[in-house]
């Protein structure tokens, strides 16, 4: 396990999930021994983000708990990008995960106090660009990830990136168990990225129907489409049908607009994201209980 972050029981990050990850999830994850993160755009305003960060930093003890992180959308259409980044600096976020855009503009600000910047990437081309920008780590979003997803196999992705990068790698895409966390580590990743498994937890902001749909779903219920946000993403079939879409005949690609899509109910609030790892999820648990289970599975796989 990388020495970059202390107090981890598992080499794992609770992935930032739009509209699902909030202070309760982050705090419970950190106190359970995995890195807890959330997207800044889960807050309606910059003022609310300030409140969330105050709550998180007051609750998470850096001496005993795992660290926390914030996910910043770097795309030019995110009108809050600079203000959210300023709050990450104000609260000295241990980890900033950049996504949908170059991390370059975040590097100096986050490094100024010793924070780390990991870049969310879906191709090796993007990985090389992130390295050139000066990131501390790479989050490889492989095929099967919930929400915005890559198309490369995790096996191929890690192997290729390891030919030119020896720094921290986070692997995401269909990881739902301690065995899978260990497998990612054996493959060459430093950390595993778990998102969908944390939707079905007590601390998730997901409504109960969403949590139950994750529990009931199998891999065949995951539909990949760029129709909703302009970027390839994995969605739950049942939620697409409920929102009026035909999962087998999705519309053409939508326009990428981070600010609009973050407030459009049809794109995210009514249509629910999930990854291909849903088939391994069969219950809703408190995060502390879930992490205990993951630790047991991870140790048994060693």
SULRAFEN-V131768 format. One record per residue. RES is the residue in one letter. OMEGA is omega as a letter, one per 20 degrees, with the letter a starting at -180 (NA if undefined). NEAR is the number of other ideal C-beta (glycine too) atoms within 10 Angstrom. D_FIRST is the distance of its C-alpha to the first C-alpha in Angstrom with 1 decimal. Layout:
res=RES omega=OMEGA near=NEAR d_first=D_FIRST
res=RES omega=OMEGA near=NEAR d_first=D_FIRST
//
This chain:
res=X omega=a near=12 d_first=0.0
res=X omega=r near=12 d_first=3.8
res=X omega=a near=5 d_first=6.4
res=X omega=a near=17 d_first=8.7
res=X omega=a near=19 d_first=9.1
res=X omega=r near=12 d_first=9.8
res=X omega=r near=17 d_first=10.9
res=X omega=r near=19 d_first=8.8
res=X omega=a near=16 d_first=9.8
res=X omega=r near=24 d_first=8.3
res=X omega=a near=21 d_first=6.1
res=X omega=r near=29 d_first=9.7
res=X omega=r near=27 d_first=12.5
res=X omega=a near=30 d_first=16.0
res=X omega=r near=32 d_first=17.8
res=X omega=a near=27 d_first=20.9
res=X omega=a near=25 d_first=24.0
res=X omega=r near=23 d_first=27.4
res=X omega=r near=19 d_first=29.7
res=X omega=a near=28 d_first=27.2
res=X omega=r near=26 d_first=24.6
res=X omega=a near=19 d_first=26.1
res=X omega=a near=23 d_first=25.6
res=X omega=r near=18 d_first=25.7
res=X omega=a near=26 d_first=22.9
res=X omega=a near=27 d_first=20.7
res=X omega=a near=20 d_first=21.5
res=X omega=r near=23 d_first=21.0
res=X omega=a near=30 d_first=17.6
res=X omega=a near=28 d_first=16.4
res=X omega=r near=19 d_first=18.2
res=X omega=r near=22 d_first=16.7
res=X omega=r near=19 d_first=13.0
res=X omega=a near=29 d_first=12.2
res=X omega=r near=27 d_first=13.0
res=X omega=a near=30 d_first=16.7
res=X omega=r near=27 d_first=18.7
res=X omega=r near=29 d_first=22.3
res=X omega=r near=23 d_first=24.7
res=X omega=a near=25 d_first=27.1
res=X omega=r near=23 d_first=30.0
res=X omega=r near=22 d_first=29.6
res=X omega=a near=20 d_first=31.9
res=X omega=a near=10 d_first=35.6
res=X omega=r near=10 d_first=36.1
res=X omega=r near=13 d_first=34.5
res=X omega=r near=10 d_first=35.9
res=X omega=r near=11 d_first=34.1
res=X omega=r near=22 d_first=30.8
res=X omega=r near=17 d_first=31.5
res=X omega=r near=12 d_first=32.2
res=X omega=a near=19 d_first=29.0
res=X omega=r near=24 d_first=26.9
res=X omega=r near=14 d_first=28.9
res=X omega=a near=15 d_first=28.3
res=X omega=a near=21 d_first=24.5
res=X omega=r near=15 d_first=24.2
res=X omega=a near=10 d_first=26.6
res=X omega=a near=16 d_first=24.8
res=X omega=a near=21 d_first=21.1
res=X omega=a near=11 d_first=20.5
res=X omega=a near=14 d_first=18.0
res=X omega=a near=6 d_first=18.1
res=X omega=a near=11 d_first=17.1
res=X omega=r near=20 d_first=16.1
res=X omega=a near=25 d_first=13.2
res=X omega=r near=22 d_first=14.5
res=X omega=r near=25 d_first=16.9
res=X omega=r near=26 d_first=17.9
res=X omega=a near=27 d_first=21.1
res=X omega=a near=26 d_first=22.1
res=X omega=r near=31 d_first=25.0
res=X omega=a near=22 d_first=27.4
res=X omega=a near=19 d_first=28.4
res=X omega=a near=17 d_first=31.4
res=X omega=a near=11 d_first=34.7
res=X omega=r near=16 d_first=36.2
res=X omega=a near=20 d_first=33.9
res=X omega=a near=10 d_first=36.5
res=X omega=a near=19 d_first=34.1
res=X omega=a near=22 d_first=31.4
res=X omega=r near=12 d_first=32.3
res=X omega=r near=14 d_first=33.2
res=X omega=r near=23 d_first=29.9
res=X omega=r near=21 d_first=28.0
res=X omega=r near=13 d_first=30.1
res=X omega=r near=21 d_first=29.0
res=X omega=r near=25 d_first=25.3
res=X omega=a near=15 d_first=26.2
res=X omega=a near=13 d_first=28.4
res=X omega=r near=19 d_first=25.7
res=X omega=r near=14 d_first=23.0
res=X omega=r near=26 d_first=20.6
res=X omega=a near=23 d_first=17.0
res=X omega=r near=23 d_first=16.4
res=X omega=r near=28 d_first=19.2
res=X omega=r near=28 d_first=19.0
res=X omega=a near=28 d_first=22.1
res=X omega=r near=23 d_first=24.0
res=X omega=r near=20 d_first=27.4
res=X omega=a near=19 d_first=28.1
res=X omega=r near=18 d_first=27.1
res=X omega=a near=24 d_first=24.5
res=X omega=a near=17 d_first=26.5
res=X omega=a near=15 d_first=28.5
res=X omega=a near=26 d_first=25.5
res=X omega=a near=20 d_first=23.7
res=X omega=a near=10 d_first=26.0
res=X omega=a near=16 d_first=26.4
res=X omega=r near=25 d_first=22.8
res=X omega=a near=14 d_first=22.0
res=X omega=r near=10 d_first=25.0
res=X omega=r near=13 d_first=23.3
res=X omega=r near=8 d_first=19.8
res=X omega=a near=22 d_first=18.5
res=X omega=r near=19 d_first=16.4
res=X omega=r near=26 d_first=17.9
res=X omega=a near=28 d_first=16.4
res=X omega=r near=29 d_first=19.1
res=X omega=a near=28 d_first=20.0
res=X omega=a near=24 d_first=21.4
res=X omega=r near=24 d_first=23.2
res=X omega=r near=15 d_first=24.3
res=X omega=r near=18 d_first=23.3
res=X omega=r near=9 d_first=26.3
res=X omega=r near=17 d_first=24.8
res=X omega=r near=22 d_first=21.4
res=X omega=r near=15 d_first=23.3
res=X omega=r near=16 d_first=25.3
res=X omega=r near=25 d_first=22.4
res=X omega=r near=17 d_first=21.0
res=X omega=r near=10 d_first=24.5
res=X omega=r near=16 d_first=24.7
res=X omega=a near=14 d_first=21.8
res=X omega=r near=28 d_first=18.9
res=X omega=a near=19 d_first=15.5
res=X omega=a near=21 d_first=13.8
res=X omega=r near=27 d_first=15.4
res=X omega=a near=28 d_first=15.7
res=X omega=r near=28 d_first=17.3
res=X omega=a near=30 d_first=19.7
res=X omega=r near=24 d_first=20.9
res=X omega=r near=20 d_first=24.0
res=X omega=r near=23 d_first=24.2
res=X omega=r near=32 d_first=22.6
res=X omega=a near=32 d_first=24.7
res=X omega=a near=26 d_first=26.9
res=X omega=a near=18 d_first=26.7
res=X omega=r near=24 d_first=25.2
res=X omega=a near=21 d_first=24.8
res=X omega=a near=13 d_first=26.7
res=X omega=r near=19 d_first=24.5
res=X omega=r near=13 d_first=22.8
res=X omega=r near=25 d_first=19.0
res=X omega=a near=13 d_first=19.2
res=X omega=a near=12 d_first=21.5
res=X omega=a near=28 d_first=19.8
res=X omega=a near=19 d_first=16.3
res=X omega=a near=12 d_first=18.2
res=X omega=a near=15 d_first=20.6
res=X omega=r near=23 d_first=18.4
res=X omega=r near=13 d_first=16.3
res=X omega=a near=8 d_first=19.7
res=X omega=a near=10 d_first=20.0
res=X omega=r near=17 d_first=16.7
res=X omega=r near=9 d_first=13.8
res=X omega=a near=14 d_first=12.2
res=X omega=r near=19 d_first=9.8
res=X omega=r near=23 d_first=11.2
res=X omega=r near=24 d_first=11.6
res=X omega=r near=29 d_first=13.8
res=X omega=r near=30 d_first=16.6
res=X omega=r near=28 d_first=19.7
res=X omega=a near=25 d_first=20.7
res=X omega=a near=30 d_first=17.5
res=X omega=a near=23 d_first=18.9
res=X omega=r near=19 d_first=17.4
res=X omega=r near=23 d_first=14.4
res=X omega=a near=15 d_first=15.5
res=X omega=r near=24 d_first=15.2
res=X omega=r near=26 d_first=11.7
res=X omega=r near=20 d_first=10.8
res=X omega=r near=18 d_first=13.3
res=X omega=r near=27 d_first=11.8
res=X omega=r near=20 d_first=8.6
res=X omega=a near=10 d_first=11.1
res=X omega=a near=16 d_first=13.2
res=X omega=r near=14 d_first=11.0
res=X omega=r near=26 d_first=9.7
res=X omega=r near=18 d_first=6.4
res=X omega=r near=27 d_first=7.8
res=X omega=a near=29 d_first=11.0
res=X omega=a near=28 d_first=14.1
res=X omega=r near=28 d_first=16.5
res=X omega=a near=27 d_first=19.9
res=X omega=a near=31 d_first=22.8
res=X omega=a near=27 d_first=21.4
res=X omega=r near=28 d_first=21.6
res=X omega=a near=27 d_first=25.2
res=X omega=r near=23 d_first=26.4
res=X omega=a near=24 d_first=25.5
res=X omega=a near=15 d_first=27.9
res=X omega=r near=23 d_first=26.4
res=X omega=r near=23 d_first=26.7
res=X omega=r near=16 d_first=29.7
res=X omega=r near=23 d_first=30.8
res=X omega=a near=12 d_first=34.3
res=X omega=r near=9 d_first=34.7
res=X omega=r near=12 d_first=36.2
res=X omega=r near=22 d_first=33.2
res=X omega=a near=20 d_first=30.8
res=X omega=r near=14 d_first=33.3
res=X omega=r near=22 d_first=33.6
res=X omega=r near=27 d_first=29.8
res=X omega=a near=14 d_first=30.2
res=X omega=a near=13 d_first=33.3
res=X omega=r near=21 d_first=32.2
res=X omega=a near=12 d_first=31.2
res=X omega=a near=13 d_first=29.8
res=X omega=r near=10 d_first=33.4
res=X omega=a near=20 d_first=33.8
res=X omega=a near=24 d_first=31.5
res=X omega=r near=21 d_first=33.6
res=X omega=a near=15 d_first=32.3
res=X omega=r near=20 d_first=34.7
res=X omega=a near=16 d_first=35.1
res=X omega=a near=18 d_first=38.3
res=X omega=a near=22 d_first=37.1
res=X omega=a near=26 d_first=35.1
res=X omega=r near=16 d_first=35.7
res=X omega=r near=19 d_first=32.2
res=X omega=a near=18 d_first=31.1
res=X omega=r near=22 d_first=29.7
res=X omega=a near=23 d_first=29.4
res=X omega=r near=26 d_first=31.8
res=X omega=a near=26 d_first=33.1
res=X omega=a near=19 d_first=36.4
res=X omega=a near=18 d_first=38.1
res=X omega=r near=22 d_first=37.5
res=X omega=r near=22 d_first=38.9
res=X omega=a near=13 d_first=42.0
res=X omega=a near=14 d_first=42.4
res=X omega=r near=16 d_first=42.3
res=X omega=r near=9 d_first=45.0
res=X omega=r near=21 d_first=43.1
res=X omega=a near=9 d_first=43.7
res=X omega=a near=16 d_first=40.3
res=X omega=r near=8 d_first=41.9
res=X omega=a near=6 d_first=43.7
res=X omega=r near=16 d_first=41.5
res=X omega=r near=11 d_first=43.1
res=X omega=a near=7 d_first=42.3
res=X omega=r near=14 d_first=39.4
res=X omega=r near=17 d_first=39.6
res=X omega=r near=9 d_first=39.5
res=X omega=r near=15 d_first=36.3
res=X omega=a near=15 d_first=36.9
res=X omega=a near=22 d_first=34.1
res=X omega=a near=15 d_first=36.4
res=X omega=a near=13 d_first=38.8
res=X omega=r near=21 d_first=36.3
res=X omega=a near=21 d_first=34.5
res=X omega=a near=11 d_first=37.8
res=X omega=a near=16 d_first=39.3
res=X omega=a near=9 d_first=39.4
res=X omega=a near=12 d_first=40.2
res=X omega=a near=21 d_first=37.0
res=X omega=a near=21 d_first=34.4
res=X omega=a near=15 d_first=36.0
res=X omega=r near=14 d_first=38.1
res=X omega=a near=24 d_first=36.0
res=X omega=r near=27 d_first=32.7
res=X omega=r near=27 d_first=29.5
res=X omega=a near=30 d_first=27.2
res=X omega=a near=31 d_first=25.1
res=X omega=r near=24 d_first=25.7
res=X omega=a near=24 d_first=23.4
res=X omega=a near=28 d_first=26.3
res=X omega=r near=14 d_first=27.5
res=X omega=a near=16 d_first=24.8
res=X omega=a near=24 d_first=25.6
res=X omega=r near=10 d_first=28.5
res=X omega=r near=11 d_first=28.4
res=X omega=a near=17 d_first=28.0
res=X omega=r near=17 d_first=25.9
res=X omega=a near=13 d_first=25.0
res=X omega=r near=24 d_first=21.4
res=X omega=r near=16 d_first=20.7
res=X omega=r near=13 d_first=22.0
res=X omega=a near=25 d_first=20.2
res=X omega=r near=27 d_first=16.7
res=X omega=r near=16 d_first=17.9
res=X omega=r near=15 d_first=18.9
res=X omega=r near=27 d_first=15.7
res=X omega=r near=18 d_first=13.8
res=X omega=r near=11 d_first=16.6
res=X omega=r near=17 d_first=16.5
res=X omega=a near=23 d_first=12.9
res=X omega=r near=12 d_first=13.4
res=X omega=a near=10 d_first=16.7
res=X omega=a near=15 d_first=15.3
res=X omega=NA near=8 d_first=13.2
//
